[in-house]
Amino acid sequence: MKLQVALDRLPWDDCFTVIESVKDSVDFIEIGTGVIKEFGVGIIKEMKQAYPEKTLVADMKICDAGKHETALALDAGADITTVMGFAPLQTIKDCIEVANQADKQIMVDLLGIRNREKIEELVESGADLLSLHIGKDEQKSGGLDAEHFRLVEGLNDVQTAVAGGINQDSLPAFLEHRPDVIIVGSAITKAKNRKEAAKTIKGMIK
Ligand SMILES: O=C(CO)[C@H](O)[C@H](O)COP(=O)(O)O
């Protein structure tokens, strides 16, 4: 199980300060959507140069122009970029095609998707890394639960990630579902002691 730290709503320099303090505990570094919107793909490039050994995830949340936007992220140094599961299937297929050609990967963000048939359609279209995600705004009215995990149960050759307000208290309930990637943002980036928070969470997922 891998730990992905999400860098959201942070100034440029803080993104690097955070990673410097948590790098020993995290496997994947995610440049959050808002950070990419604020600073552009230049921050993806600089992060990859600073931490080439880490898997870099660009949370582009693509929903159109799949080929172009995937190439933007991957050419800048991302190993994985995200496309929204509710995007047109053609967009998702285009993202996967570009990533496959570059021997990189697409993470399909299932934000808002609660339908098993839709997920099976995504898998048939080539999706092999799915992210169960409760967004910041949705978190106000509830978090991830067993129902979400049932959506991806028993799928063949598919890796799963889980994201959305995960912290040290909520994590144990997710671990029993054995996702491949645990995505944690605020519980690390907003912690008083980020290094300790990341170390504790990494220790829990081993
Ligand atoms: O994709 C995201 C927001 O769209 C976040 O990166 C993800 O939800 C993790 O952050 P947090 O743990 O703070 O919810």
The ligand as an ORCA input file, in Angstrom:
! r2SCAN-3c Opt
* xyz 0 1
  O      -8.162     15.623     -4.663
  C      -8.263     16.326     -3.691
  C      -9.196     17.429     -3.686
  O      -9.956     17.457     -4.836
  C      -7.406     16.114     -2.501
  O      -6.081     16.056     -2.907
  C      -7.726     14.839     -1.759
  O      -9.093     14.863     -1.380
  C      -6.889     14.703     -0.486
  O      -6.983     15.826      0.332
  P      -7.686     15.814      1.789
  O      -7.063     14.661      2.544
  O      -7.317     17.153      2.389
  O      -9.141     15.624      1.564
*
